[in-house]
Amino acid sequence: MSDTPTEPNATLPEPVRDHLGQQLRGVLPVEADKPRFLGDDPVPEAFEPQIRRLETRLKTHEEGTGAVGQALDQILDALGVKPEDADKRAG
């Protein structure tokens, strides 16, 4: 009898897999940073500044759009125009 498994899909026993996994983790360098938020992929350090700028632009765009909308609503209120009336005139 040989020690080789007869089934083509035979797996190693769990203690052997754990031992081999520990050895591999000890040999292979793991340089991946932890993600900032659960579920996020870790971002390579080289891309961090670009991603931060993009996030800032997106946030600024959102806040600016909201501020312009509020200002337009205040102008319409000051003129006594309801937003529904302005929509009817534009369409």
DSSP file (Angstrom, degrees, kcal/mol; ACC not computed):
  #  RESIDUE AA STRUCTURE BP1 BP2  ACC     N-H-->O    O-->H-N    N-H-->O    O-->H-N    TCO  KAPPA ALPHA  PHI   PSI    X-CA   Y-CA   Z-CA
    1    1 A M              0   0    0      0, 0.0     2,-0.2     0, 0.0     0, 0.0   0.000 360.0 360.0 360.0 141.2    0.0    0.0    0.0
    2    2 A S        -     0   0    0      2,-0.2     0, 0.0     1,-0.1     0, 0.0  -0.652 360.0-128.8-103.2 164.3    1.2    3.5   -0.8
    3    3 A D  S    S+     0   0    0     -2,-0.2    -1,-0.1     2,-0.1     3,-0.0   0.441  75.3 108.0 -89.5  -1.2    0.6    6.7    1.2
    4    4 A T  S    S-     0   0    0      1,-0.1    -2,-0.2     2,-0.0     2,-0.1  -0.556  79.2-107.5 -78.5 141.3   -0.7    8.6   -1.8
    5    5 A P        -     0   0    0      0, 0.0    -1,-0.1     0, 0.0    -2,-0.1  -0.390  17.6-149.5 -68.0 144.6   -4.4    9.3   -1.7
    6    6 A T  S    S+     0   0    0     -2,-0.1    -2,-0.0    -3,-0.0    -3,-0.0   0.744  77.0  78.4 -86.4 -24.8   -6.5    7.3   -4.2
    7    7 A E  S >  S-     0   0    0      1,-0.1     3,-1.2     2,-0.0     0, 0.0  -0.671  75.6-141.2 -85.1 137.9   -9.1   10.0   -4.7
    8    8 A P  T 3  S+     0   0    0      0, 0.0    -1,-0.1     0, 0.0    -2,-0.0   0.786 101.4  46.1 -69.1 -25.3   -8.1   12.9   -7.0
    9    9 A N  T 3  S+     0   0    0      2,-0.0     2,-0.1    -3,-0.0    -3,-0.0   0.067  79.9 142.7-104.1  23.8   -9.9   15.5   -4.8
   10   10 A A    <   -     0   0    0     -3,-1.2     2,-0.3     1,-0.1     0, 0.0  -0.393  36.9-149.8 -67.2 140.8   -8.6   14.2   -1.5
   11   11 A T        -     0   0    0     -2,-0.1     3,-0.1     1,-0.1    -1,-0.1  -0.751  17.5-104.8-110.3 159.0   -7.8   17.0    1.0
   12   12 A L        -     0   0    0     -2,-0.3    -1,-0.1     1,-0.1     5,-0.0  -0.456  47.3 -92.3 -75.1 152.0   -5.2   17.2    3.7
   13   13 A P     >  -     0   0    0      0, 0.0     4,-2.2     0, 0.0     3,-0.5  -0.310  39.4-110.6 -61.5 151.9   -6.4   16.8    7.3
   14   14 A E  H  > S+     0   0    0      1,-0.2     4,-2.8     2,-0.2     5,-0.2   0.872 115.3  54.2 -56.9 -43.8   -7.2   20.1    9.0
   15   15 A P  H  > S+     0   0    0      0, 0.0     4,-2.2     0, 0.0    -1,-0.2   0.892 110.3  48.1 -59.6 -36.2   -4.2   20.0   11.4
   16   16 A V  H  > S+     0   0    0     -3,-0.5     4,-2.6     2,-0.2     5,-0.2   0.920 111.7  49.1 -68.9 -42.5   -1.8   19.6    8.5
   17   17 A R  H  X S+     0   0    0     -4,-2.2     4,-2.6     2,-0.2    -1,-0.2   0.912 111.6  49.7 -62.2 -42.4   -3.5   22.4    6.6
   18   18 A D  H  X S+     0   0    0     -4,-2.8     4,-2.3     2,-0.2    -1,-0.2   0.926 111.7  48.4 -61.1 -44.6   -3.3   24.7    9.6
   19   19 A H  H  X S+     0   0    0     -4,-2.2     4,-2.1    -5,-0.2    -2,-0.2   0.931 113.8  45.8 -62.9 -46.2    0.4   23.9   10.1
   20   20 A L  H  X S+     0   0    0     -4,-2.6     4,-2.5     1,-0.2    -1,-0.2   0.883 111.4  53.3 -65.0 -38.2    1.2   24.5    6.4
   21   21 A G  H  X S+     0   0    0     -4,-2.6     4,-2.4    -5,-0.2    -1,-0.2   0.899 108.2  49.8 -62.7 -41.0   -0.8   27.7    6.5
   22   22 A Q  H  X S+     0   0    0     -4,-2.3     4,-1.7     2,-0.2    -2,-0.2   0.903 111.0  49.7 -64.4 -40.8    1.1   29.0    9.5
   23   23 A Q  H  X S+     0   0    0     -4,-2.1     4,-1.4     2,-0.2    -2,-0.2   0.918 111.4  48.6 -64.8 -42.1    4.4   28.2    7.8
   24   24 A L  H  X S+     0   0    0     -4,-2.5     4,-3.2     1,-0.2     3,-0.3   0.913 110.1  50.8 -64.0 -42.4    3.3   30.0    4.6
   25   25 A R  H  < S+     0   0    0     -4,-2.4    -1,-0.2     1,-0.2    -2,-0.2   0.835 109.5  52.3 -65.0 -30.7    2.2   33.1    6.5
   26   26 A G  H  < S+     0   0    0     -4,-1.7    -1,-0.2    -5,-0.2    -2,-0.2   0.808 117.2  37.5 -72.6 -29.1    5.6   33.1    8.3
   27   27 A V  H  < S+     0   0    0     -4,-1.4    -2,-0.2    -3,-0.3    -3,-0.2   0.876 104.7  70.7 -90.2 -43.4    7.5   33.0    5.0
   28   28 A L  S  < S-     0   0    0     -4,-3.2     2,-0.3    -5,-0.2    -1,-0.0  -0.619  83.6-126.3 -81.3 128.5    5.3   35.2    2.7
   29   29 A P        -     0   0    0      0, 0.0     2,-0.7     0, 0.0    -3,-0.1  -0.565  17.1-153.8 -73.7 132.8    5.4   38.9    3.6
   30   30 A V        +     0   0    0     -2,-0.3    -5,-0.0    -5,-0.2    -2,-0.0  -0.918  25.5 162.5-108.8 109.2    2.0   40.4    4.0
   31   31 A E        +     0   0    0     -2,-0.7     2,-0.3     2,-0.1    -1,-0.1   0.358  29.4 123.9-108.6   4.1    2.1   44.0    3.2
   32   32 A A        -     0   0    0      1,-0.1     2,-0.1    12,-0.0    -2,-0.0  -0.495  55.8-135.6 -71.5 128.9   -1.6   44.7    2.8
   33   33 A D        -     0   0    0     -2,-0.3    -1,-0.1    10,-0.1    -2,-0.1  -0.373  26.5 -98.2 -75.7 160.3   -2.9   47.5    5.0
   34   34 A K        -     0   0    0      1,-0.1     9,-0.2    -2,-0.1    -1,-0.1  -0.578  44.8-107.5 -75.5 143.1   -6.1   47.1    6.9
   35   35 A P        -     0   0    0      0, 0.0    -1,-0.1     0, 0.0     3,-0.1  -0.348  16.9-128.3 -68.7 153.7   -9.0   48.9    5.2
   36   36 A R  S    S+     0   0    0      5,-0.2     2,-0.4     1,-0.1    -2,-0.0   0.859  94.6  31.1 -68.8 -34.6  -10.3   52.1    6.7
   37   37 A F  S >  S-     0   0    0      4,-0.1     3,-2.2     0, 0.0    -1,-0.1  -0.944  98.8 -94.9-126.5 146.9  -13.9   50.7    6.7
   38   38 A L  T 3  S+     0   0    0     -2,-0.4     3,-0.1     1,-0.3    -2,-0.1  -0.372 112.9  20.8 -59.0 128.4  -15.2   47.2    7.0
   39   39 A G  T 3  S+     0   0    0      1,-0.4    -1,-0.3    -2,-0.1     2,-0.2   0.183  95.2 121.1  96.2 -16.4  -15.7   45.7    3.6
   40   40 A D    <   -     0   0    0     -3,-2.2    -1,-0.4     1,-0.1     3,-0.0  -0.506  66.3-118.9 -76.5 148.3  -13.4   48.1    1.8
   41   41 A D        -     0   0    0     -2,-0.2    -5,-0.2    -3,-0.1     2,-0.1  -0.643  38.4-100.9 -78.4 144.1  -10.4   46.8   -0.1
   42   42 A P        -     0   0    0      0, 0.0    -1,-0.1     0, 0.0    -8,-0.1  -0.460  36.8-134.3 -66.3 139.6   -7.1   48.1    1.2
   43   43 A V        -     0   0    0     -9,-0.2   -10,-0.1    -2,-0.1     5,-0.1  -0.816  18.8-114.9 -98.0 129.1   -5.8   50.9   -0.9
   44   44 A P    >>  -     0   0    0      0, 0.0     3,-1.6     0, 0.0     4,-0.7  -0.341  26.4-119.9 -59.5 144.5   -2.1   50.9   -1.9
   45   45 A E  G >4 S+     0   0    0      1,-0.3     3,-0.7     2,-0.2    -2,-0.0   0.806 109.9  64.4 -58.8 -31.6   -0.3   53.8   -0.4
   46   46 A A  G 34 S+     0   0    0      1,-0.2     4,-0.3     2,-0.1    -1,-0.3   0.797 106.7  42.8 -64.2 -27.5    0.7   55.2   -3.8
   47   47 A F  G <> S+     0   0    0     -3,-1.6     4,-2.4     1,-0.2    -1,-0.2   0.531  87.7  93.5 -95.6  -7.4   -3.0   55.8   -4.6
   48   48 A E  H <X S+     0   0    0     -3,-0.7     4,-2.5    -4,-0.7     5,-0.2   0.894  84.2  48.8 -57.0 -46.5   -4.0   57.3   -1.2
   49   49 A P  H  > S+     0   0    0      0, 0.0     4,-2.3     0, 0.0    -1,-0.2   0.915 113.1  47.7 -62.5 -40.6   -3.5   61.0   -2.1
   50   50 A Q  H  > S+     0   0    0     -4,-0.3     4,-2.4     2,-0.2    -2,-0.2   0.910 113.1  48.1 -65.7 -41.0   -5.4   60.7   -5.4
   51   51 A I  H  X S+     0   0    0     -4,-2.4     4,-2.7     2,-0.2    -1,-0.2   0.900 110.2  51.9 -66.0 -40.2   -8.3   58.9   -3.7
   52   52 A R  H  X S+     0   0    0     -4,-2.5     4,-2.1    -5,-0.2    -2,-0.2   0.913 111.0  47.9 -62.3 -42.3   -8.4   61.5   -0.9
   53   53 A R  H  X S+     0   0    0     -4,-2.3     4,-2.5     2,-0.2    -2,-0.2   0.912 112.1  49.7 -63.9 -42.4   -8.6   64.3   -3.5
   54   54 A L  H  X S+     0   0    0     -4,-2.4     4,-2.6     2,-0.2    -2,-0.2   0.921 110.4  49.5 -62.5 -44.3  -11.3   62.5   -5.3
   55   55 A E  H  X S+     0   0    0     -4,-2.7     4,-2.4     1,-0.2    -1,-0.2   0.897 111.3  50.4 -60.9 -39.7  -13.3   62.0   -2.1
   56   56 A T  H  X S+     0   0    0     -4,-2.1     4,-2.6     2,-0.2    -2,-0.2   0.911 110.5  49.0 -65.2 -42.6  -12.9   65.7   -1.3
   57   57 A R  H  X S+     0   0    0     -4,-2.5     4,-2.5     2,-0.2    -2,-0.2   0.924 112.2  48.2 -62.8 -44.0  -14.1   66.7   -4.8
   58   58 A L  H  X S+     0   0    0     -4,-2.6     4,-2.4     2,-0.2    -2,-0.2   0.920 113.4  46.9 -62.8 -43.7  -17.1   64.5   -4.5
   59   59 A K  H  X S+     0   0    0     -4,-2.4     4,-2.7     2,-0.2     5,-0.2   0.914 112.6  49.8 -65.1 -42.1  -18.0   65.8   -1.1
   60   60 A T  H  X S+     0   0    0     -4,-2.6     4,-2.7     1,-0.2    -2,-0.2   0.903 110.6  50.6 -62.7 -41.0  -17.5   69.4   -2.2
   61   61 A H  H  X S+     0   0    0     -4,-2.5     4,-2.6     2,-0.2    -2,-0.2   0.924 111.8  47.2 -62.5 -45.1  -19.8   68.8   -5.2
   62   62 A E  H  X S+     0   0    0     -4,-2.4     4,-2.1     2,-0.2    -2,-0.2   0.945 115.8  43.6 -61.4 -48.7  -22.5   67.3   -3.1
   63   63 A E  H  X S+     0   0    0     -4,-2.7     4,-2.3     1,-0.2    -2,-0.2   0.883 114.5  50.5 -67.0 -37.4  -22.4   70.0   -0.5
   64   64 A G  H  X S+     0   0    0     -4,-2.7     4,-2.5    -5,-0.2     5,-0.2   0.908 109.4  50.3 -66.1 -41.9  -22.2   72.7   -3.2
   65   65 A T  H  X S+     0   0    0     -4,-2.6     4,-2.1     1,-0.2    -2,-0.2   0.909 112.3  47.8 -62.6 -41.7  -25.2   71.3   -5.0
   66   66 A G  H  X S+     0   0    0     -4,-2.1     4,-2.2    -5,-0.2    -1,-0.2   0.897 111.5  50.1 -64.5 -40.7  -27.2   71.3   -1.8
   67   67 A A  H  X S+     0   0    0     -4,-2.3     4,-2.4     2,-0.2    -2,-0.2   0.904 110.5  49.2 -66.2 -41.3  -26.2   74.8   -0.9
   68   68 A V  H  X S+     0   0    0     -4,-2.5     4,-2.6     2,-0.2     5,-0.2   0.912 110.6  51.5 -64.2 -41.7  -27.2   76.1   -4.4
   69   69 A G  H  X S+     0   0    0     -4,-2.1     4,-2.1    -5,-0.2    -2,-0.2   0.912 110.9  47.4 -60.5 -43.1  -30.5   74.4   -4.1
   70   70 A Q  H  X S+     0   0    0     -4,-2.2     4,-2.3     2,-0.2    -2,-0.2   0.907 111.6  50.8 -64.8 -41.5  -31.2   75.9   -0.7
   71   71 A A  H  X S+     0   0    0     -4,-2.4     4,-2.3     1,-0.2    -2,-0.2   0.912 110.3  49.1 -63.9 -41.8  -30.2   79.4   -2.0
   72   72 A L  H  X S+     0   0    0     -4,-2.6     4,-2.6     1,-0.2    -1,-0.2   0.902 109.7  51.9 -64.3 -39.6  -32.5   79.1   -5.0
   73   73 A D  H  X S+     0   0    0     -4,-2.1     4,-2.4     1,-0.2    -1,-0.2   0.906 109.8  49.6 -61.5 -40.9  -35.3   78.0   -2.7
   74   74 A Q  H  X S+     0   0    0     -4,-2.3     4,-2.5     2,-0.2    -2,-0.2   0.887 110.4  50.3 -66.0 -38.7  -34.7   81.1   -0.5
   75   75 A I  H  X S+     0   0    0     -4,-2.3     4,-1.8     2,-0.2    -2,-0.2   0.929 111.4  47.7 -64.6 -44.4  -34.7   83.3   -3.6
   76   76 A L  H  X>S+     0   0    0     -4,-2.6     5,-2.8     1,-0.2     4,-0.6   0.901 111.9  50.7 -63.1 -39.8  -38.0   81.8   -4.8
   77   77 A D  H ><5S+     0   0    0     -4,-2.4     3,-0.9     1,-0.2    -2,-0.2   0.919 108.9  51.5 -61.9 -42.8  -39.5   82.2   -1.3
   78   78 A A  H 3<5S+     0   0    0     -4,-2.5    -1,-0.2     1,-0.3    -2,-0.2   0.836 112.3  46.2 -64.7 -31.6  -38.4   85.9   -1.2
   79   79 A L  H 3<5S-     0   0    0     -4,-1.8    -1,-0.3     2,-0.2    -2,-0.2   0.534 115.0-117.7 -86.8  -6.4  -40.1   86.5   -4.6
   80   80 A G  T <<5 +     0   0    0     -3,-0.9     2,-0.5    -4,-0.6    -3,-0.2   0.720  67.8 138.9  79.2  21.0  -43.2   84.7   -3.4
   81   81 A V      < -     0   0    0     -5,-2.8    -1,-0.3    -6,-0.2    -2,-0.2  -0.854  46.2-141.2-103.0 131.5  -42.9   82.0   -6.1
   82   82 A K    >>  -     0   0    0     -2,-0.5     4,-1.7     1,-0.1     3,-0.7  -0.669  22.5-120.0 -86.5 146.2  -43.6   78.4   -5.2
   83   83 A P  H 3> S+     0   0    0      0, 0.0     4,-1.9     0, 0.0     5,-0.1   0.823 114.6  57.2 -55.5 -31.8  -41.3   75.8   -6.7
   84   84 A E  H 3> S+     0   0    0      1,-0.2     4,-1.9     2,-0.2     5,-0.1   0.894 105.2  51.0 -65.5 -38.8  -44.3   74.2   -8.4
   85   85 A D  H <> S+     0   0    0     -3,-0.7     4,-1.9     1,-0.2    -1,-0.2   0.894 109.1  50.3 -64.2 -40.2  -45.2   77.5  -10.1
   86   86 A A  H  X S+     0   0    0     -4,-1.7     4,-2.0     1,-0.2    -1,-0.2   0.875 109.1  52.0 -66.7 -37.6  -41.6   77.8  -11.4
   87   87 A D  H  X S+     0   0    0     -4,-1.9     4,-1.7    -5,-0.2    -1,-0.2   0.888 108.5  50.9 -64.9 -39.3  -41.7   74.3  -12.8
   88   88 A K  H  < S+     0   0    0     -4,-1.9    -2,-0.2     1,-0.2    -1,-0.2   0.884 111.4  47.7 -66.4 -38.1  -45.0   75.0  -14.7
   89   89 A R  H  < S+     0   0    0     -4,-1.9    -1,-0.2     1,-0.2    -2,-0.2   0.877 112.3  49.1 -70.0 -37.2  -43.5   78.2  -16.3
   90   90 A A  H  <        0   0    0     -4,-2.0    -1,-0.2     1,-0.2    -2,-0.2   0.823 360.0 360.0 -72.3 -30.3  -40.3   76.4  -17.3
   91   91 A G     <        0   0    0     -4,-1.7    -1,-0.2    -5,-0.1    -2,-0.2   0.446 360.0 360.0 -91.8 360.0  -42.3   73.5  -18.9
